[in-house]
Amino acid sequence: MAAKKKPKNQHERTRVDHATEKAEDYVEAIAEVIEEQGVCRVKDLAEHFAVSHVTVNRTVSRLQRDGYVTTEPYSPVELTSKGTKLAKDSRHRHEIVFSFLVALGVSEETAATDTEGIEHHVSPETLALMEKYIAGTQG
């Protein structure tokens, strides 16, 4: 019996996904808050994620360093074009995963929770098939 071939660096994509997970969550939340309220402040993110202002400030500093947001002390957090693109892509992936789970019969409450983890780790191939499945169930 032939040995099962192991994929090269089988955990590499998962490590990369974990590295960008927080950035994706934050830019998506910033975009939502701006859409709903017109501006996004650190306190809005602290409430959204149920974390301290210190935690948000550290994360926003990393996002600023990486080119996703701009902000000044005591000023709103704004998305850069890079941050806006990441937020849009993250939101799109989120919507597909959520809709797929609901189409399978998962309750909306459970699907909302499960989506928060799955959306960061789904491959483009799987995401495309989820989207195709959703389209087939709506027609």
LINSUL-V73172 format. One line per field, one symbol per residue. ss: DSSP state (H for helix, E for strand, - for the rest). psi: psi as a letter, one per 20 degrees, with the letter a starting at -180 (. if undefined). burial: I if it has 24 or more other C-alpha atoms within 12 Angstrom, else O. A space follows every 50 residues. Layout:
ss = ???
psi = ???
burial = ???
This chain:
ss = -----------HHHHHHHHHHHHHHHHHHHHHHHHHH----HHHHHHHH- --HHHHHHHHHHHHH---EE-------EE-HHHHHHHHHHHHHHHHHHHH HHHH---HHHHHHHHHHH-----HHHHHHHHHHHHHHH-
psi = pqqpppqplhighgggghhigggggghgggggggghihqprhhghgggil rrhgggggghgghghjjhrqrrpjrqpqqrhghggggggggggghggghg ghhijpqhgghgghhhgghiipqhgggghggggghhii.
burial = OOOOOOOOOOOOOOOOOOOIIIIIIIIIIIIIIOOOOOOIIIIIIIOOOO OOOOOIIOIIOOIIOOOIIIIOOOOIIIIOOOIIOIIIOIIOIIIIIIII IIOOOOOOOOIOOOIIOIIIIIOOOOIOOIIOOOOOOOO
